[in-house]
């Protein structure tokens, strides 16, 4: 888990940006749907980060 600790601030910043964008783009959307979108985006982002770090680990170490 230690090698992924550098990604935590990046993920936190990304989450904040996504929430701000959701409020700007879809202000009339219900809060429930905003949460659905945010969870879906986080899932996709998490999968991409895991795949990227796995590929990097295989190549680097």
The first five atom37 places (N, CA, C, CB, O) and aatype in JSON, in Angstrom:
{
  "aatype": [20, 20, 20, 20, 20, 20, 20, 20, 20, 20, 20, 20, 20, 20, 20, 20, 20, 20, 20, 20, 20, 20, 20, 20, 20, 20, 20, 20, 20, 20, 20, 20, 20, 20, 20, 20, 20, 20, 20, 20, 20, 20, 20, 20, 20, 20, 20, 20, 20, 20, 20, 20, 20, 20, 20, 20, 20, 20, 20, 20, 20],
  "atom_mask": [
    [1, 1, 1, 1, 1],
    [1, 1, 1, 1, 1],
    [1, 1, 1, 1, 1],
    [1, 1, 1, 1, 1],
    [1, 1, 1, 1, 1],
    [1, 1, 1, 1, 1],
    [1, 1, 1, 1, 1],
    [1, 1, 1, 1, 1],
    [1, 1, 1, 1, 1],
    [1, 1, 1, 1, 1],
    [1, 1, 1, 1, 1],
    [1, 1, 1, 1, 1],
    [1, 1, 1, 1, 1],
    [1, 1, 1, 1, 1],
    [1, 1, 1, 1, 1],
    [1, 1, 1, 1, 1],
    [1, 1, 1, 1, 1],
    [1, 1, 1, 1, 1],
    [1, 1, 1, 1, 1],
    [1, 1, 1, 1, 1],
    [1, 1, 1, 1, 1],
    [1, 1, 1, 1, 1],
    [1, 1, 1, 1, 1],
    [1, 1, 1, 1, 1],
    [1, 1, 1, 1, 1],
    [1, 1, 1, 1, 1],
    [1, 1, 1, 1, 1],
    [1, 1, 1, 1, 1],
    [1, 1, 1, 1, 1],
    [1, 1, 1, 1, 1],
    [1, 1, 1, 1, 1],
    [1, 1, 1, 1, 1],
    [1, 1, 1, 1, 1],
    [1, 1, 1, 1, 1],
    [1, 1, 1, 1, 1],
    [1, 1, 1, 1, 1],
    [1, 1, 1, 1, 1],
    [1, 1, 1, 1, 1],
    [1, 1, 1, 1, 1],
    [1, 1, 1, 1, 1],
    [1, 1, 1, 1, 1],
    [1, 1, 1, 1, 1],
    [1, 1, 1, 1, 1],
    [1, 1, 1, 1, 1],
    [1, 1, 1, 1, 1],
    [1, 1, 1, 1, 1],
    [1, 1, 1, 1, 1],
    [1, 1, 1, 1, 1],
    [1, 1, 1, 1, 1],
    [1, 1, 1, 1, 1],
    [1, 1, 1, 1, 1],
    [1, 1, 1, 1, 1],
    [1, 1, 1, 1, 1],
    [1, 1, 1, 1, 1],
    [1, 1, 1, 1, 1],
    [1, 1, 1, 1, 1],
    [1, 1, 1, 1, 1],
    [1, 1, 1, 1, 1],
    [1, 1, 1, 1, 1],
    [1, 1, 1, 1, 1],
    [1, 1, 1, 1, 1]
  ],
  "atom_positions": [
    [[0.82, -1.2, 0.0], [0.0, 0.0, 0.0], [0.86, 1.26, 0.0], [-0.94, 0.0, 1.21], [0.39, 2.33, -0.37]],
    [[2.12, 1.13, 0.41], [2.96, 2.31, 0.55], [3.26, 2.95, -0.8], [4.26, 1.94, 1.25], [3.36, 4.17, -0.89]],
    [[3.41, 2.15, -1.85], [3.75, 2.73, -3.15], [2.61, 3.55, -3.73], [4.14, 1.64, -4.12], [2.84, 4.38, -4.6]],
    [[1.38, 3.34, -3.26], [0.24, 4.1, -3.79], [-0.06, 5.35, -2.97], [-0.98, 3.22, -3.83], [-0.98, 6.09, -3.31]],
    [[0.71, 5.61, -1.9], [0.39, 6.74, -1.04], [0.55, 8.07, -1.77], [1.28, 6.72, 0.2], [-0.08, 9.05, -1.4]],
    [[1.37, 8.11, -2.81], [1.53, 9.33, -3.58], [0.3, 9.67, -4.4], [2.71, 9.23, -4.47], [0.13, 10.81, -4.82]],
    [[-0.56, 8.68, -4.64], [-1.75, 8.91, -5.45], [-2.91, 9.46, -4.63], [-2.17, 7.63, -6.13], [-3.89, 9.95, -5.2]],
    [[-2.81, 9.39, -3.31], [-3.93, 9.81, -2.47], [-4.23, 11.31, -2.62], [-3.64, 9.49, -1.01], [-5.39, 11.66, -2.81]],
    [[-3.22, 12.21, -2.55], [-3.54, 13.63, -2.76], [-4.1, 13.89, -4.15], [-2.3, 14.49, -2.54], [-4.99, 14.73, -4.31]],
    [[-3.59, 13.2, -5.14], [-4.1, 13.36, -6.51], [-5.57, 12.96, -6.57], [-3.27, 12.51, -7.5], [-6.37, 13.65, -7.19]],
    [[-5.91, 11.85, -5.95], [-7.31, 11.4, -5.95], [-8.2, 12.38, -5.19], [-7.42, 9.99, -5.33], [-9.33, 12.62, -5.6]],
    [[-7.7, 12.94, -4.09], [-8.49, 13.9, -3.31], [-8.75, 15.17, -4.13], [-7.78, 14.26, -1.99], [-9.86, 15.68, -4.15]],
    [[-7.71, 15.66, -4.8], [-7.87, 16.85, -5.65], [-8.85, 16.56, -6.77], [-6.51, 17.32, -6.22], [-9.7, 17.38, -7.1]],
    [[-8.73, 15.37, -7.38], [-9.63, 14.99, -8.47], [-11.07, 14.95, -7.98], [-9.22, 13.63, -9.05], [-11.98, 15.39, -8.68]],
    [[-11.28, 14.4, -6.78], [-12.64, 14.32, -6.23], [-13.23, 15.71, -6.02], [-12.63, 13.55, -4.9], [-14.39, 15.95, -6.34]],
    [[-12.42, 16.63, -5.48], [-12.9, 18.0, -5.26], [-13.25, 18.67, -6.59], [-11.84, 18.84, -4.52], [-14.28, 19.33, -6.7]],
    [[-12.39, 18.49, -7.59], [-12.66, 19.07, -8.91], [-13.94, 18.5, -9.5], [-11.47, 18.82, -9.87], [-14.75, 19.23, -10.07]],
    [[-14.14, 17.19, -9.37], [-15.35, 16.56, -9.9], [-16.6, 17.12, -9.22], [-15.29, 15.02, -9.72], [-17.59, 17.41, -9.88]],
    [[-16.55, 17.28, -7.9], [-17.72, 17.81, -7.18], [-18.02, 19.23, -7.62], [-17.48, 17.77, -5.65], [-19.18, 19.59, -7.84]],
    [[-16.97, 20.06, -7.77], [-17.19, 21.45, -8.21], [-17.76, 21.46, -9.63], [-15.87, 22.26, -8.17], [-18.69, 22.21, -9.91]],
    [[-17.21, 20.63, -10.51], [-17.72, 20.58, -11.88], [-19.17, 20.11, -11.92], [-16.84, 19.67, -12.75], [-19.98, 20.63, -12.68]],
    [[-19.49, 19.12, -11.09], [-20.86, 18.62, -11.07], [-21.82, 19.74, -10.65], [-20.99, 17.42, -10.11], [-22.91, 19.86, -11.2]],
    [[-21.41, 20.55, -9.67], [-22.27, 21.63, -9.21], [-22.39, 22.73, -10.26], [-21.74, 22.22, -7.91], [-23.42, 23.41, -10.33]],
    [[-21.36, 22.91, -11.08], [-21.42, 23.93, -12.13], [-22.23, 23.45, -13.33], [-20.02, 24.33, -12.58], [-23.03, 24.2, -13.9]],
    [[-22.01, 22.18, -13.72], [-22.63, 21.68, -14.94], [-24.07, 21.25, -14.7], [-21.82, 20.5, -15.5], [-24.95, 21.51, -15.53]],
    [[-24.32, 20.59, -13.58], [-25.66, 20.06, -13.3], [-26.22, 20.65, -12.0], [-25.63, 18.53, -13.22], [-26.45, 19.89, -11.06]],
    [[-26.43, 21.97, -11.93], [-26.92, 22.51, -10.65], [-28.33, 22.07, -10.31], [-26.87, 24.03, -10.69], [-28.7, 22.02, -9.14]],
    [[-29.13, 21.73, -11.33], [-30.52, 21.36, -11.08], [-30.68, 19.87, -10.8], [-31.39, 21.74, -12.27], [-31.76, 19.41, -10.44]],
    [[-29.59, 19.11, -10.95], [-29.67, 17.66, -10.76], [-29.86, 17.35, -9.28], [-28.39, 16.98, -11.31], [-29.3, 18.02, -8.41]],
    [[-30.64, 16.33, -9.01], [-30.87, 15.93, -7.62], [-29.57, 15.44, -7.0], [-31.96, 14.83, -7.55], [-28.69, 14.91, -7.68]],
    [[-29.46, 15.63, -5.69], [-28.24, 15.23, -4.98], [-27.95, 13.74, -5.15], [-28.36, 15.57, -3.49], [-26.8, 13.33, -5.24]],
    [[-29.02, 12.94, -5.18], [-28.86, 11.49, -5.33], [-28.15, 11.16, -6.64], [-30.22, 10.78, -5.28], [-27.26, 10.31, -6.67]],
    [[-28.53, 11.84, -7.72], [-27.91, 11.56, -9.01], [-26.49, 12.07, -9.07], [-28.72, 12.18, -10.13], [-25.64, 11.48, -9.74]],
    [[-26.22, 13.18, -8.36], [-24.83, 13.65, -8.27], [-23.97, 12.59, -7.61], [-24.75, 14.99, -7.49], [-22.85, 12.33, -8.06]],
    [[-24.48, 11.98, -6.55], [-23.7, 10.95, -5.86], [-23.48, 9.74, -6.76], [-24.4, 10.53, -4.57], [-22.41, 9.14, -6.75]],
    [[-24.5, 9.39, -7.55], [-24.34, 8.26, -8.48], [-23.24, 8.57, -9.48], [-25.68, 7.97, -9.22], [-22.38, 7.72, -9.74]],
    [[-23.25, 9.77, -10.05], [-22.21, 10.15, -11.01], [-20.84, 10.15, -10.36], [-22.51, 11.53, -11.6], [-19.87, 9.65, -10.94]],
    [[-20.74, 10.72, -9.15], [-19.44, 10.81, -8.48], [-18.91, 9.41, -8.18], [-19.56, 11.63, -7.18], [-17.72, 9.16, -8.37]],
    [[-19.77, 8.51, -7.71], [-19.32, 7.15, -7.4], [-18.86, 6.45, -8.67], [-20.44, 6.35, -6.71], [-17.86, 5.73, -8.66]],
    [[-19.59, 6.64, -9.77], [-19.2, 6.01, -11.04], [-17.86, 6.56, -11.52], [-20.28, 6.25, -12.11], [-17.0, 5.79, -11.95]],
    [[-17.67, 7.87, -11.43], [-16.41, 8.47, -11.87], [-15.26, 7.99, -10.98], [-16.49, 10.01, -11.85], [-14.17, 7.7, -11.48]],
    [[-15.5, 7.91, -9.67], [-14.47, 7.43, -8.77], [-14.11, 5.98, -9.07], [-14.92, 7.56, -7.32], [-12.93, 5.61, -9.02]],
    [[-15.1, 5.16, -9.38], [-14.82, 3.76, -9.71], [-13.97, 3.63, -10.95], [-16.11, 2.99, -9.89], [-13.02, 2.86, -10.99]],
    [[-14.31, 4.39, -11.98], [-13.54, 4.36, -13.23], [-12.13, 4.87, -12.98], [-14.23, 5.2, -14.33], [-11.16, 4.28, -13.45]],
    [[-12.02, 5.98, -12.23], [-10.7, 6.54, -11.95], [-9.86, 5.58, -11.13], [-10.84, 7.88, -11.21], [-8.67, 5.4, -11.4]],
    [[-10.47, 4.95, -10.14], [-9.74, 3.98, -9.32], [-9.23, 2.81, -10.15], [-10.62, 3.47, -8.2], [-8.1, 2.36, -9.96]],
    [[-10.06, 2.32, -11.05], [-9.64, 1.21, -11.91], [-8.49, 1.64, -12.81], [-10.82, 0.7, -12.76], [-7.53, 0.88, -13.01]],
    [[-8.57, 2.85, -13.36], [-7.49, 3.33, -14.23], [-6.2, 3.51, -13.44], [-7.88, 4.65, -14.89], [-5.12, 3.15, -13.93]],
    [[-6.28, 4.06, -12.23], [-5.08, 4.26, -11.41], [-4.48, 2.92, -11.04], [-5.41, 5.07, -10.14], [-3.26, 2.76, -11.05]],
    [[-5.32, 1.94, -10.69], [-4.8, 0.61, -10.34], [-4.11, -0.03, -11.53], [-5.93, -0.29, -9.83], [-3.04, -0.61, -11.39]],
    [[-4.73, 0.07, -12.71], [-4.13, -0.52, -13.91], [-2.82, 0.18, -14.24], [-5.1, -0.44, -15.1], [-1.85, -0.47, -14.62]],
    [[-2.79, 1.5, -14.11], [-1.6, 2.27, -14.44], [-0.47, 1.95, -13.47], [-1.9, 3.77, -14.42], [0.67, 1.76, -13.9]],
    [[-0.78, 1.88, -12.16], [0.27, 1.6, -11.19], [0.76, 0.16, -11.33], [-0.24, 1.85, -9.76], [1.94, -0.12, -11.12]],
    [[-0.14, -0.75, -11.68], [0.26, -2.15, -11.87], [1.2, -2.25, -13.07], [-0.97, -3.06, -12.06], [2.22, -2.95, -13.01]],
    [[0.86, -1.55, -14.15], [1.7, -1.58, -15.35], [3.06, -0.95, -15.06], [1.0, -0.86, -16.51], [4.09, -1.44, -15.52]],
    [[3.05, 0.14, -14.3], [4.3, 0.81, -13.97], [5.17, -0.06, -13.08], [4.03, 2.15, -13.28], [6.39, -0.12, -13.25]],
    [[4.54, -0.74, -12.13], [5.29, -1.6, -11.22], [5.93, -2.75, -11.99], [4.37, -2.14, -10.1], [7.08, -3.11, -11.72]],
    [[5.2, -3.31, -12.93], [5.75, -4.41, -13.73], [6.94, -3.93, -14.56], [4.68, -5.0, -14.65], [7.93, -4.65, -14.7]],
    [[6.85, -2.72, -15.09], [7.93, -2.22, -15.93], [9.11, -1.72, -15.11], [7.42, -1.12, -16.81], [10.26, -1.95, -15.49]],
    [[8.84, -1.04, -14.0], [9.92, -0.41, -13.24], [10.66, -1.37, -12.33], [9.36, 0.7, -12.42], [11.89, -1.33, -12.27]],
    [[9.93, -2.24, -11.63], [10.6, -3.14, -10.69], [10.62, -4.5, -11.3], [9.91, -3.15, -9.31], [11.13, -5.43, -10.69]]
  ]
}
